[in-house]
Amino acid sequence: MALAATTMLGGAETLIGVARYVRDKADPSAEFAIVVADSWQGRGIGGRLLAKLAEVARRRGLKRLYGEILATNRPMLGLVRKLGFTLARHAHDPTLTHATLDLR
């Protein structure tokens, strides 16, 4: 599943953000990823995309979203925390933080 945010720039539709998840085959969970163009960060686009992605995942019966975030990416860590994700140190890589959202 992928959601895209676009805007009109110079008369052309321009992609400014994408949020997606890939469902696990083993259980009803999915790994998420999100990217917002640098010049559009800090405007709430990422939060809206990720919140909508979680809503779609919940409606489709998924029980959990999870992802890995660089431990130094404070804005993203703040965003997922604000959306209700639980954060934990990555078991094997101290440069990553594991984020999990229970969708039940």
C-alpha positions in Angstrom: 0.0 0.0 0.0 1.3 3.4 -0.8 -0.1 6.9 -0.4 1.3 10.0 -2.1 1.1 13.7 -1.4 1.3 16.0 -4.4 1.0 19.7 -5.1 0.8 21.9 -8.2 4.1 23.7 -8.9 4.6 25.7 -12.1 1.5 24.1 -13.6 2.7 20.6 -13.0 1.7 18.1 -10.4 4.7 17.4 -8.2 5.2 14.5 -5.7 6.2 15.9 -2.3 5.7 12.9 0.0 5.1 9.1 0.1 4.1 6.8 2.9 3.9 3.0 2.3 3.7 -0.3 4.0 4.7 -3.8 3.0 2.8 -6.5 4.7 4.5 -9.5 6.4 3.7 -12.9 5.0 4.1 -14.5 8.4 1.7 -12.4 10.5 -0.8 -9.5 10.2 1.8 -6.8 10.5 3.6 -4.5 8.1 6.8 -2.5 7.8 6.2 1.2 7.0 8.4 3.8 5.3 7.8 7.5 4.8 9.7 10.2 2.9 8.8 13.9 2.5 10.8 16.2 0.2 13.2 18.4 2.2 11.5 21.7 1.3 8.2 20.3 2.5 9.3 18.9 5.8 7.9 20.4 9.0 4.5 21.3 7.5 2.6 18.3 8.8 2.6 16.3 5.6 4.5 13.3 7.0 2.1 13.1 10.0 -1.0 13.2 7.8 0.4 10.6 5.5 1.5 8.2 8.3 -1.8 8.7 10.2 -3.8 7.8 7.0 -1.5 4.9 6.3 -2.2 3.5 9.8 -5.9 4.0 9.3 -5.9 2.1 6.0 -3.8 -0.7 7.6 -6.2 -1.0 10.5 -9.2 -1.2 8.2 -7.5 -3.9 6.2 -7.0 -6.0 9.3 -3.4 -5.4 10.1 -2.5 -5.6 13.8 0.8 -3.7 13.8 3.0 -1.3 11.9 6.7 -1.1 12.5 9.8 0.5 11.1 13.4 1.4 11.7 14.4 5.0 12.2 17.9 6.5 12.5 18.4 7.2 16.2 19.6 10.7 15.2 16.5 11.6 13.2 14.8 13.5 16.1 12.0 15.0 13.9 10.9 11.5 12.7 11.2 10.1 16.2 9.0 12.9 17.5 6.4 12.4 14.7 6.0 8.6 15.4 5.9 9.2 19.1 3.1 11.8 18.6 1.2 9.3 16.6 1.3 6.7 19.3 4.2 4.5 18.2 6.3 2.8 20.9 10.0 3.3 20.5 12.8 0.8 21.5 16.5 0.5 20.9 17.2 -1.8 17.9 18.4 -5.2 19.2 21.5 -5.3 16.8 22.2 -1.8 15.7 22.6 1.1 18.1 22.2 3.6 15.2 18.6 2.6 14.8 15.4 2.9 16.8 12.6 0.4 16.3 9.1 2.0 16.1 5.9 0.0 16.6 2.3 0.9 16.4 -0.4 -1.5 17.8 -3.4 -1.1 15.5 -5.8 -3.2 17.6 
